[in-house]
Amino acid sequence: MTHPAQAAATGAQAPASTATRARKQGSGHPRSYWIPAGHSPDILPLRVTEIGESWWPRGESCQRICSAIMAIELVGRGSIQLEQDGRMAEIGGGQAFILKRGAQHAYSATAGIVRKSYIGLSGALAEEVLAQLPDQVLLRDAHAVMRIFRRLRTIMSRPRADGHVQASCLLYQLLIELLMSSREERGEAILHPAIVRVLPVLEGRNGRTHSIAHLARIAGVSPAHLNRLFRASLKTTPQQYGLRFCMRRAQEQLLNSRRSCREIALDLGFTPLYFSAAFRRLVGVSPKTFRNEHR
C-alpha cells in the first residue's frame, strides 16, 4: 500500500477538501509537500497541475500501476532507480526523469537521502513534447532547470490572476531545456555546424586552453564569426563555454565521487586555487559548499 506521502511525492491528485498547500510526514517515510494548481484555462497549451518536493531515505520505494498524470521530476541529490514500462534507469543528482501518463512505474532511493522536485503538467503541447523525450534526461544546466522549478513553485504558492499564464510560459522554457539537453546528449546537430565542430574540442579535458584562432580554424570560420555564433546560440564565448563545461564535470564528480576538491581540480587541469575561484564565480558557491548542500 502506498504511503500518503508517497502519493503526494508522485503526483497523486488532491481530494476536493485538500488545502492549497499540504504537508505530510511520517516517521521513517518520505517527507513531502505539494501544491495543487487549481483551475487552469483550457486554452493554454501548457498547464501546471501540481508542483512539489520530497525527501526520501535510502531504500524507500513507490510504485503505481497506471499513472494518472504526466510529470517532470528533478533529482537534486542522491540517486534513484526507476523502472517504467519495463525499462530501467539509474538517475542521480542533476538529472531529470519523465513520468508518462498511463505508464506503470516504480522507483526507489538507492544512494543517500534523495531530494527531488516534481511538476505535474497537462495540455496538448505537453503531450507532444514529453512523447519525444526519453525516460531519463541528463541536464546540460541543472541549475537553470532548478531555477525554473523554484519560480513555478513561487507562482503556485502565491496565486495571482495571471499566474497560470506565467506558469505556462515557464513550462515552455522547461520543456525547451529538456529537449535541448536530450538532443545534446544524443549528439544531434541542433546548432550551427561551425559550433558543432568545435564543441568536442571544448568538451575535451583541455578544451578551455585552446585559443580562439585555433578553434576558428577547426570550425572553418573567422574568429569573430565564431564568437558571434556562440553568443547568438549559447549566450557565451567559446572559452567561457569550455570553462562552464569543466565546471559541470566538476559538479558531477563532487556529487558522485569521494575525490577531494584538490584531486578534482588537478584532474581538470586547474590549480586548486583557480578551480575554487572559477567554481564560485560560475556556480555561486565554493566546491566544498556545493558538495555539502547537494549530498
C-alpha positions in Angstrom: 0.0 0.0 0.0 1.3 3.4 -0.9 2.1 5.7 2.0 0.2 9.1 1.8 3.5 11.0 1.5 4.5 8.7 -1.4 1.3 9.5 -3.2 2.0 13.2 -2.8 5.5 12.8 -3.9 4.5 11.1 -7.1 1.8 13.5 -8.1 -1.5 12.0 -6.7 -4.5 14.2 -7.3 -5.8 16.2 -4.4 -9.2 15.5 -2.9 -11.7 18.3 -3.0 -11.2 19.1 0.6 -7.4 19.4 0.4 -5.9 22.8 1.3 -3.9 24.8 -1.1 -0.6 23.6 0.4 -0.5 20.1 2.1 2.4 18.8 4.2 2.7 15.2 5.2 5.3 13.5 7.3 5.7 10.1 8.8 8.5 8.6 10.8 10.8 6.6 8.6 8.8 7.6 5.5 9.3 10.1 2.7 8.6 13.7 3.6 6.9 15.9 1.0 4.8 18.9 0.3 2.8 19.6 -2.8 0.7 22.4 -4.2 -2.3 21.7 -6.4 -2.5 24.3 -9.1 -6.3 24.8 -9.1 -8.3 25.6 -12.3 -6.2 26.5 -15.3 -7.7 27.8 -18.5 -8.1 25.1 -21.1 -7.0 27.5 -23.8 -3.4 27.2 -22.5 -1.3 24.6 -24.4 0.8 24.0 -21.3 -0.7 23.8 -17.8 0.7 23.1 -14.4 -1.5 20.7 -12.5 0.6 20.5 -9.3 4.1 21.0 -8.0 6.0 19.7 -5.0 9.2 18.4 -3.4 10.0 15.2 -1.4 12.9 13.8 0.6 13.4 10.0 0.6 15.5 7.9 2.9 17.6 5.2 1.3 15.6 2.1 0.5 12.2 3.8 0.4 10.2 3.0 -2.8 7.0 3.8 -4.5 5.1 2.2 -7.4 2.0 2.9 -9.4 0.2 0.6 -11.8 -1.2 3.3 -14.0 -0.1 6.9 -13.7 -3.0 9.3 -14.0 -0.8 12.3 -14.7 2.3 13.4 -16.6 5.2 14.7 -14.5 8.7 16.0 -14.8 10.9 15.1 -11.8 14.3 16.6 -11.0 16.7 14.8 -8.7 18.7 17.3 -6.7 20.7 14.9 -4.5 21.1 11.2 -4.0 20.0 8.7 -6.7 17.0 6.6 -7.5 16.4 3.5 -9.6 13.4 4.0 -12.0 11.5 1.2 -13.8 8.9 2.4 -16.2 7.0 0.0 -18.5 9.8 -2.5 -18.1 12.7 0.0 -18.8 15.3 0.5 -16.1 17.3 3.7 -15.4 19.6 4.9 -12.6 19.1 8.6 -12.1 21.4 10.8 -10.0 21.7 14.4 -8.9 21.3 16.9 -11.8 19.2 14.5 -13.9 15.5 14.6 -14.7 13.1 11.8 -15.5 9.7 11.8 -17.1 6.7 10.0 -15.7 4.4 9.2 -18.6 0.6 9.2 -18.4 -0.8 5.7 -18.2 2.6 4.1 -17.6 3.4 1.5 -14.9 6.4 2.7 -12.9 8.3 2.1 -9.7 11.3 3.8 -8.2 13.4 3.5 -5.1 16.0 5.6 -3.3 19.4 3.8 -3.9 22.0 6.2 -2.5 21.9 8.6 0.4 18.9 10.8 1.2 17.1 11.6 -2.1 15.7 15.0 -2.6 13.6 15.6 -5.7 11.2 18.1 -7.1 8.3 17.4 -9.4 5.9 19.2 -11.7 2.6 17.7 -12.9 1.6 19.1 -16.3 -1.1 18.7 -18.9 -2.1 20.2 -22.3 -1.6 19.3 -26.0 1.9 20.7 -26.2 2.9 18.8 -23.0 1.8 15.6 -24.5 3.6 16.2 -27.8 6.9 17.2 -26.2 7.1 14.6 -23.5 6.4 11.9 -26.1 9.7 12.9 -27.7 11.7 12.7 -24.5 13.4 9.5 -23.1 12.5 8.5 -19.5 15.9 9.9 -18.3 17.4 13.3 -19.3 20.9 14.3 -18.4 20.5 18.1 -18.0 23.1 20.4 -19.6 22.3 23.0 -16.9 20.7 21.6 -13.8 20.9 24.9 -12.0 18.8 26.7 -14.8 16.2 23.9 -14.5 16.1 24.2 -10.8 15.6 27.9 -11.0 12.5 27.3 -13.3 11.2 24.8 -10.7 11.6 27.4 -7.9 9.9 30.2 -9.9 7.0 27.8 -10.7 6.7 26.9 -7.0 6.6 30.6 -6.1 3.9 31.3 -8.6 1.7 28.4 -7.5 2.1 29.2 -3.8 1.1 32.9 -4.3 -1.9 32.8 -6.6 -2.4 35.8 -9.0 -4.8 36.4 -11.8 -2.1 35.9 -14.4 -0.4 33.1 -12.5 -1.4 30.3 -14.9 -0.2 32.3 -17.9 3.2 32.9 -16.2 3.4 29.2 -15.3 2.6 28.2 -18.9 5.5 30.4 -20.2 7.9 28.9 -17.6 6.8 25.4 -18.6 7.6 26.2 -22.2 11.2 27.2 -21.1 11.5 24.0 -19.1 10.4 21.8 -22.0 12.8 23.5 -24.4 15.6 23.0 -21.9 14.8 19.3 -21.6 14.6 18.9 -25.4 17.9 20.7 -25.9 19.6 18.6 -23.1 18.2 15.3 -24.6 19.4 16.2 -28.2 22.7 17.4 -27.0 23.2 14.1 -25.1 22.4 12.2 -28.3 24.9 14.3 -30.2 22.3 15.7 -32.6 23.3 18.8 -34.7 20.8 21.3 -33.4 23.3 24.1 -33.6 25.2 25.8 -36.4 27.7 23.3 -38.0 30.6 25.5 -37.0 29.7 25.3 -33.4 29.1 21.5 -33.6 32.6 21.1 -35.0 34.1 23.0 -32.0 32.1 21.5 -29.2 34.0 18.2 -28.9 37.3 20.2 -28.6 35.8 22.5 -25.9 34.4 19.5 -24.0 37.7 17.6 -24.0 40.0 17.6 -21.0 41.9 20.7 -22.1 39.2 22.4 -24.1 39.4 25.6 -22.1 43.1 26.2 -23.1 42.6 26.5 -26.9 42.9 29.9 -28.4 40.0 31.4 -30.4 42.2 31.4 -33.5 42.8 27.6 -33.2 39.1 27.0 -32.5 38.1 29.1 -35.5 40.4 27.0 -37.8 38.7 23.9 -36.6 35.2 25.5 -37.1 36.1 26.7 -40.6 35.1 30.3 -39.9 36.8 33.5 -38.7 37.4 34.1 -35.0 34.9 37.0 -35.0 32.2 35.0 -36.7 32.7 32.0 -34.3 32.3 34.4 -31.4 29.1 35.8 -32.9 27.7 32.3 -33.4 28.4 31.3 -29.9 26.9 34.4 -28.5 23.8 34.1 -30.6 23.1 30.4 -29.9 24.7 29.7 -26.5 24.9 33.2 -25.0 28.6 32.9 -24.2 32.0 32.8 -25.8 33.8 29.6 -26.8 36.3 29.9 -24.0 33.6 30.5 -21.4 31.7 27.5 -22.8 34.8 25.4 -22.2 35.2 26.6 -18.7 31.5 26.1 -17.9 31.7 22.6 -19.3 34.6 21.9 -17.0 32.6 23.2 -14.0 29.7 20.8 -14.9 32.1 17.9 -14.9 33.4 19.1 -11.6 29.9 19.2 -10.2 29.3 15.6 -11.3 32.5 14.5 -9.6 31.7 16.4 -6.4 28.2 14.8 -6.3 29.2 11.2 -7.4 32.7 10.6 -6.0 34.7 10.8 -2.8 37.6 12.6 -4.5 38.9 15.7 -2.8 38.4 19.1 -4.3 42.1 19.3 -4.9 42.1 16.0 -6.8 39.2 17.1 -9.0 40.9 20.4 -9.7 44.1 18.8 -10.8 42.3 16.2 -12.9 40.5 19.0 -14.8 43.8 20.9 -15.4 43.3 23.6 -12.8 45.3 24.7 -9.8 43.3 24.2 -6.7 43.1 28.0 -6.0 42.0 28.9 -9.6 39.5 26.0 -9.6 37.9 27.2 -6.3 37.6 30.8 -7.6 36.3 29.8 -11.0 33.8 27.4 -9.5 32.5 30.0 -7.0 32.2 32.6 -9.8 30.2 30.3 -12.1 28.2 28.2 -9.7 27.7 30.7 -6.9 29.3 28.7 -4.0 32.6 27.0 -3.3 33.2 23.4 -4.4 33.1 22.3 -0.7 29.8 24.1 0.0 28.2 22.7 -3.2 29.1 19.2 -2.2 27.8 19.6 1.3 24.5 21.2 0.1 23.7 18.5 -2.5 24.9 15.3 -0.9 
